[in-house]
Amino acid sequence: MLSVLALEVTEKRLRALVMARGLKGLQISQCLSLERTATGPFPSLEELDNLLARMPGAPKNMVVVSSQVTLVSLPLELARLRALRGERLKEALRWEAEPYLPGPPLECLLGYEEGRQVSEALQEVWVSAMLREEYQALKGVLGEAGLRLLKVYPPEACFSWAALYPRLKGEGAVLYLEEERAILAQVEEGRLTYLRTLPLTLEEIKAFGSARKLHPEVAAAVEEMALPPGGLALILPEGEEEFREFLPPRLEARPLSFPCPLGPCPSCFASLVGAAARQLSFRPSWQAIGVDDRLPLWTQITRRIHLAPLMALLVVFALFSGHYLAVKYQTKRLAARAEVLRAQKEELERAKKQYDELKKEEEKLRQEQDKKERQLEFLRSEYALEPRRLSPLFALVSQEIPSIREFQPLGQGAYRLTAEAPEVGTINRLVTKLQASPWCAYALLEKIEVEEKSEKITLPPPPGEASPKTLEIKRKIYKFTLRIQVTP
């Protein structure tokens, strides 16, 4: 949880407030108002010790609201404002606001915030300024008390924010009353859009308010400001909570009050509420109006680090990074090219495999063609010329063998016969008959093989059963090859 201690120092009073930002938003945990025991614009070490003793658990980070911070409004060209940012804009504002600064421009610490747009070409800019010497003195006193100063805010830039607490959204109008002056302010979405200080004492305003009339200068400022729908919020000195009765009902004036676990904080804590809310916001533009002596990040880096070695290191890093990216790019390209070549290689291997298969198929078909051509040639020549020589051979073979698988003429009356027989005895009888025939010179059994075949036979269902029966019959087949020589 983020928390901050806000402190406001006036001539007679010392006010402090602790605000934290949690999951439920901004919350005030403590508020305290003490009479001063010292004089001067800043607190003494004894006052700070007394304050911290009465606020146990207060955070060490703190912001201060001080009238020692001067707040001025400057019109700036809109194009110039958009062109300048950060420290360049702050330096330009330093010389633009030179006549209104509390000291020489180079001896002042500045803050700024954009205001309303005056015209199409001009933008209002609020500039806060504080002498560097005074800031260092305040920072030293707080440091001795164990506190860390974050920023010093002008009260005019903070009390108007109290009208938007705790959501910090929308718009609000505030009448801030002190013993010697009155301030009217208006804020829209965290941006100060109107601020007017009237040199009127509280008694002068009360004199008109006793008749339920508004002081003419206050009435003119209210008309110029244009009240928002929520009416006018009042910030009153301590002990003046009944001042509301001196204002006309049409203003819908209401004294501000802020919830706190130890009891509501009165409206006199409005500047502290605004300063703490600004510091705890997550928008740097809302904190920029506060004054501090912290150097810009780039200035701190340039002061702590030697630029020449850093630039050399950056150049080397850029070179190696460029080389690495180039190698990575080339590697990626080569990997993609390798993937393409791998796919092409696989495609070529598939084509080669398909080509080899086609070659084998071609060789097989060629052999089959040669075989058929020899058979056809045999049928055209030898079988036609020697019907008497082959007719008794086929007649004898058909008596023993029902089917011939292959009959191949070898030339000069020699033939090779390939067939199947159900048993060895059939082969023996065929060979015996061939050798006993007068036209057969010899019959040579070249090869015999045994194969086992199975056949399934479906039988009709027996009486009383619905499903047919299937029988599997296994039998042996003898495959043999004969070489036969037939005499002329």
C-alpha positions in Angstrom: 0.0 0.0 0.0 1.3 3.5 -1.0 1.1 6.2 1.7 2.4 9.7 2.2 2.5 12.3 5.0 1.3 15.8 4.0 2.3 18.8 6.0 1.1 22.4 5.8 2.8 25.2 7.7 0.9 28.5 8.4 1.7 31.4 10.6 -0.2 30.0 13.6 -1.0 26.4 12.8 0.8 23.2 11.8 -1.4 20.7 10.0 -0.5 17.1 9.0 -2.4 14.3 7.3 -1.6 10.7 6.3 -3.2 9.4 3.1 -2.8 5.9 1.6 -3.8 4.3 -1.7 -5.1 0.8 -1.4 -7.4 -1.5 -3.2 -10.4 0.7 -2.2 -8.8 3.9 -3.5 -7.6 6.9 -1.5 -8.2 6.8 2.3 -7.2 9.2 5.1 -5.9 7.4 8.1 -4.8 10.3 10.4 -5.1 14.1 10.6 -3.7 16.5 13.2 -3.6 20.3 13.7 -1.2 21.8 16.3 -0.4 25.3 17.4 3.0 26.5 16.3 5.7 27.0 18.9 8.2 28.6 16.5 8.1 31.3 13.8 9.1 31.3 10.2 7.7 29.7 7.0 9.0 26.3 7.8 8.7 24.0 10.9 11.4 23.6 13.5 12.9 20.3 14.5 11.0 20.4 17.8 7.7 20.9 16.1 8.4 18.0 13.8 9.3 15.7 16.7 6.2 16.7 18.5 4.1 16.1 15.4 5.6 12.6 14.7 5.1 11.7 18.4 1.4 12.4 18.1 1.1 10.5 14.7 2.5 7.0 15.4 3.2 4.9 12.2 3.3 7.9 9.9 5.2 7.3 6.7 8.6 8.8 6.1 7.8 10.0 2.6 6.1 13.4 2.7 4.9 16.4 0.7 4.7 19.9 2.0 2.1 22.6 1.2 3.7 26.0 1.5 2.9 29.6 0.6 6.6 30.0 -0.1 5.8 28.5 -3.5 4.7 31.1 -6.0 2.0 30.1 -8.5 1.5 32.2 -11.7 -0.5 31.7 -14.9 1.1 32.2 -18.3 -0.4 32.1 -21.8 1.7 29.9 -24.1 1.4 29.3 -27.8 -0.3 25.9 -28.3 2.2 24.9 -31.1 5.1 25.7 -28.9 3.7 23.8 -26.0 3.3 20.7 -28.1 6.8 21.0 -29.5 8.4 21.4 -26.1 8.2 18.6 -23.4 9.8 17.8 -20.1 12.9 19.7 -19.2 12.9 21.8 -22.4 9.4 23.1 -21.6 10.4 23.8 -18.0 13.5 25.8 -19.1 11.3 27.8 -21.6 8.8 28.5 -18.8 11.6 29.6 -16.5 12.4 32.6 -18.7 8.7 33.3 -19.7 7.9 33.6 -16.0 11.0 35.5 -15.0 9.2 38.7 -13.9 7.0 36.8 -11.5 9.6 34.5 -9.9 10.6 34.9 -6.3 14.3 35.3 -7.2 16.7 35.0 -10.2 15.5 32.3 -12.7 18.6 30.1 -12.2 18.1 30.1 -8.5 14.5 28.9 -8.6 13.1 25.4 -8.7 10.1 25.1 -11.0 7.0 23.0 -11.6 4.2 23.4 -14.2 0.8 22.2 -15.2 -1.4 22.8 -18.3 -4.6 24.7 -17.7 -7.5 25.5 -19.9 -7.2 26.4 -23.5 -7.6 30.2 -23.8 -8.1 30.3 -27.6 -7.3 28.2 -30.7 -3.7 29.3 -30.5 -3.1 29.9 -26.8 -2.9 27.4 -23.8 -2.9 28.5 -20.2 0.1 27.0 -18.2 0.4 27.2 -14.4 4.0 27.7 -13.2 5.1 27.1 -9.6 8.4 28.4 -8.3 10.4 28.3 -5.1 13.9 29.5 -4.2 16.4 26.6 -4.3 17.9 27.9 -1.0 14.6 27.7 0.8 13.9 24.3 -0.6 17.3 23.0 0.6 16.6 24.5 4.0 13.3 22.8 4.3 14.7 19.5 3.0 17.5 19.7 5.6 15.1 20.2 8.6 12.9 17.3 7.4 16.0 15.1 6.9 17.1 15.7 10.5 13.7 14.5 11.6 14.1 11.3 9.6 11.6 12.4 6.9 12.1 12.3 3.1 10.8 15.3 1.2 9.2 14.4 -2.2 7.7 17.7 -3.4 6.5 21.1 -2.2 3.1 22.2 -3.6 1.5 25.6 -3.7 -1.8 25.7 -1.7 -3.6 27.3 -4.7 -2.9 24.1 -6.8 -4.1 21.7 -4.1 -7.1 22.9 -2.1 -9.4 22.8 -5.3 -8.6 19.1 -5.7 -10.3 18.5 -2.4 -13.7 19.1 -4.1 -13.0 15.9 -6.2 -11.8 13.7 -3.4 -11.7 10.7 -3.3 -12.5 9.8 -7.0 -10.6 12.7 -8.5 -13.0 12.9 -11.4 -15.5 15.4 -12.7 -15.5 19.1 -11.9 -15.8 21.2 -8.8 -15.7 24.8 -7.6 -14.2 25.9 -4.3 -14.3 29.1 -2.2 -11.2 29.2 0.0 -11.5 31.7 2.9 -8.7 33.0 5.0 -8.5 35.8 7.5 -7.0 38.3 4.9 -8.1 36.9 1.5 -10.6 34.8 -0.4 -9.7 32.5 -3.3 -12.2 31.1 -5.9 -10.9 28.1 -7.9 -12.4 25.6 -10.3 -11.0 22.2 -11.3 -12.0 19.9 -14.2 -10.7 16.3 -14.4 -7.7 17.2 -12.2 -6.8 20.3 -14.2 -7.0 23.8 -12.6 -9.1 25.9 -15.0 -9.9 29.0 -12.9 -8.2 30.8 -10.0 -8.9 34.2 -8.7 -7.7 35.8 -5.4 -9.8 38.6 -3.8 -8.2 40.9 -1.3 -11.2 40.6 1.1 -11.1 39.8 4.7 -13.4 37.3 6.3 -15.2 40.1 8.2 -15.9 42.0 5.0 -17.5 39.0 3.5 -19.5 38.4 6.6 -20.8 41.9 6.6 -22.6 41.3 3.4 -23.5 37.8 4.3 -25.4 38.9 7.4 -28.0 40.2 5.0 -27.9 37.0 3.0 -26.2 38.9 0.2 -23.0 38.0 -1.6 -20.2 40.5 -1.7 -20.1 42.1 -5.1 -16.5 41.0 -5.9 -17.3 37.5 -4.8 -20.5 37.5 -6.8 -18.7 38.7 -9.9 -16.1 36.0 -9.6 -18.8 33.3 -9.1 -20.6 34.5 -12.3 -17.3 34.5 -14.2 -16.5 31.0 -13.1 -19.9 29.4 -13.8 -20.8 27.1 -11.0 -20.9 23.4 -11.8 -24.0 21.3 -10.9 -22.6 20.3 -7.5 -22.6 23.8 -6.2 -19.8 25.6 -4.3 -17.5 23.9 -1.9 -16.3 25.9 1.1 -12.9 25.7 2.8 -13.1 27.6 6.1 -10.6 28.5 8.8 -10.8 26.5 12.0 -13.7 27.6 14.2 -15.7 29.2 11.3 -17.8 26.1 10.4 -21.0 28.2 10.6 -20.0 30.6 7.9 -22.3 28.8 5.5 -25.2 30.7 7.0 -23.8 33.9 5.6 -24.1 32.8 2.0 -27.2 32.9 -0.3 -28.9 29.4 -0.7 -28.6 29.6 -4.5 -24.9 28.9 -4.2 -25.6 25.5 -2.6 -22.5 26.1 -0.5 -21.3 23.2 1.6 -18.2 23.0 3.8 -15.9 20.2 2.9 -15.4 17.3 5.3 -13.1 14.3 4.8 -13.8 10.9 6.4 -11.2 9.6 8.8 -11.2 6.7 11.3 -10.4 9.0 14.2 -13.2 11.5 13.2 -13.9 13.6 10.1 -11.2 16.0 9.0 -12.6 19.6 8.6 -12.3 21.7 5.5 -9.1 23.4 6.6 -7.2 20.2 5.7 -8.3 20.6 2.0 -4.8 21.7 0.8 -3.2 18.6 2.4 -5.9 16.4 0.9 -5.2 17.8 -2.6 -1.4 17.6 -2.2 -1.4 14.0 -0.9 -3.9 13.0 -3.7 -1.7 14.5 -6.3 1.4 12.7 -5.0 -0.4 9.3 -4.8 -1.8 9.6 -8.3 -0.3 7.5 -11.1 -0.2 10.4 -13.6 3.1 12.3 -13.7 1.2 15.3 -15.1 -0.7 15.7 -11.8 2.5 15.7 -9.8 4.4 18.1 -12.1 3.1 21.3 -10.4 5.0 20.3 -7.3 8.5 21.6 -6.8 11.6 19.4 -6.2 15.3 19.4 -6.8 15.5 16.0 -8.4 17.5 16.0 -11.6 16.0 14.4 -14.8 16.8 10.8 -15.3 18.9 11.6 -18.4 21.0 14.2 -16.5 21.6 11.7 -13.7 22.8 9.1 -16.1 25.1 11.5 -17.9 26.6 12.6 -14.6 27.1 9.2 -13.3 28.3 7.4 -16.4 31.0 8.3 -18.8 29.4 8.7 -22.2 32.4 7.8 -24.4 32.8 4.2 -23.0 29.0 3.9 -22.9 28.7 4.9 -26.6 31.6 2.6 -27.5 29.9 -0.2 -25.7 26.6 0.6 -27.5 28.4 0.6 -30.8 30.0 -2.8 -30.1 26.7 -4.1 -28.9 25.0 -2.8 -32.1 27.6 -4.4 -34.3 27.4 -7.8 -32.5 23.6 -7.6 -32.5 23.6 -6.8 -36.2 26.0 -9.6 -36.9 23.9 -12.0 -34.8 20.7 -11.0 -36.5 22.4 -11.3 -39.9 23.7 -14.8 -39.1 20.3 -15.7 -37.6 18.6 -14.5 -40.8 21.0 -16.5 -43.0 20.6 -19.6 -40.9 16.9 -19.3 -41.2 17.1 -18.9 -45.0 19.5 -21.9 -45.2 17.2 -24.0 -43.0 14.3 -23.2 -45.3 16.4 -24.0 -48.4 17.5 -27.3 -46.7 13.9 -28.1 -46.0 13.1 -27.5 -49.7 16.0 -29.7 -50.9 15.1 -32.4 -48.4 11.5 -32.5 -49.8 13.0 -32.6 -53.4 15.3 -35.4 -52.4 12.4 -37.4 -50.9 10.4 -36.8 -54.1 13.3 -38.0 -56.2 13.8 -41.1 -54.0 10.1 -41.9 -54.4 10.3 -41.4 -58.2 13.5 -43.6 -58.3 11.7 -46.3 -56.3 8.7 -46.1 -58.6 11.1 -46.3 -61.6 12.8 -49.4 -60.3 9.5 -51.1 -59.7 8.4 -50.2 -63.2 11.7 -51.6 -64.5 11.1 -54.9 -62.6 7.6 -55.0 -63.9 8.9 -54.3 -67.5 11.5 -57.2 -67.1 8.8 -59.5 -65.8 6.5 -58.6 -68.7 9.3 -59.1 -71.2 10.1 -62.5 -69.8 6.4 -63.4 -70.0 6.3 -62.1 -73.5 9.3 -64.2 -74.5 7.7 -67.2 -72.9 4.4 -66.6 -74.8 6.3 -66.1 -78.0 8.2 -69.4 -77.6 4.9 -71.1 -76.9 3.4 -69.4 -79.9 6.3 -70.3 -82.0 6.1 -73.9 -80.9 2.4 -74.0 -81.8 3.2 -72.5 -85.2 6.1 -74.8 -86.0 6.8 -77.9 -84.0 3.3 -78.7 -82.9 2.0 -78.3 -86.4 4.9 -80.3 -87.9 4.9 -83.1 -85.3 1.3 -83.8 -84.4 2.0 -87.5 -84.3 4.9 -87.1 -81.9 3.0 -84.9 -79.4 -0.4 -86.4 -79.6 0.5 -89.7 -77.8 2.4 -87.6 -75.2 -0.6 -85.4 -74.4 -2.9 -88.4 -74.5 -0.8 -90.3 -72.0 -0.3 -87.3 -69.6 -4.0 -86.5 -69.6 -4.8 -90.0 -68.4 -2.9 -89.5 -65.2 -2.7 -85.7 -64.7 -6.0 -83.7 -65.0 -4.3 -80.3 -65.5 -0.9 -79.2 -66.8 0.5 -76.0 -65.4 3.2 -75.4 -68.0 4.5 -77.2 -71.1 7.7 -75.8 -72.5 9.4 -77.1 -75.7 13.2 -77.2 -75.4 14.0 -78.1 -79.0 15.1 -81.3 -80.9 12.2 -83.3 -79.4 12.8 -82.3 -75.8 10.1 -80.8 -73.6 9.7 -79.7 -70.0 6.4 -80.5 -68.3 5.2 -78.8 -65.1 2.1 -80.2 -63.4 0.4 -81.1 -60.0 -0.6 -84.5 -58.7 -2.6 -85.4 -55.7 -0.2 -88.2 -54.6 3.3 -89.5 -55.4 1.9 -92.7 -56.9 0.4 -90.7 -59.7 3.8 -89.3 -60.6 5.4 -92.7 -60.5 2.7 -94.2 -62.8 3.1 -91.3 -65.3 6.9 -91.7 -65.4 6.6 -95.5 -65.7 4.2 -95.3 -68.6 6.3 -92.6 -70.3 9.4 -94.8 -70.1 7.5 -97.8 -71.4 6.2 -96.0 -74.4 8.1 -96.7 -77.7 8.1 -93.0 -78.8 9.7 -91.8 -75.4 13.5 -91.9 -75.3 13.5 -91.1 -71.5 11.5 -89.3 -68.8 13.5 -87.4 -66.2 12.0 -86.2 -62.9 13.8 -82.9 -62.3 12.0 -81.5 -59.3 9.2 -82.3 -56.9 7.7 -80.1 -54.2 5.0 -80.6 -51.6 2.4 -77.9 -50.9 -0.4 -78.0 -48.4 -3.8 -76.6 -49.5 -7.0 -76.1 -47.4 -10.6 -76.0 -48.7 -13.7 -75.1 -46.9 -16.9 -77.0 -47.6 -20.3 -75.8 -46.3 -22.8 -78.6 -45.4 -26.5 -78.2 -45.0 -27.7 -77.9 -41.3 -28.5 -81.2 -39.6 -32.1 -81.8 -38.5 -33.0 -79.6 -35.6 -30.3 -76.9 -36.2 -30.7 -73.7 -38.1 -27.1 -72.8 -39.1 -25.1 -74.8 -41.7 -21.8 -76.4 -40.8 -18.5 -75.5 -42.4 -15.7 -78.1 -42.7 -12.1 -77.3 -43.5 -10.3 -80.0 -45.5 -6.5 -80.0 -45.8 -4.7 -81.9 -48.4 -1.2 -82.2 -49.9 -0.4 -81.3 -53.5 2.8 -82.5 -55.2 4.2 -80.1 -57.8 6.7 -81.7 -60.1 8.7 -81.0 -63.3 9.5 -83.6 -66.0 12.0 -83.5 -68.8 10.8 -85.7 -71.7 12.7 -86.7 -74.8 10.4 -87.9 -77.6 11.9 -89.9 -80.5 11.0 -88.9 -84.1 
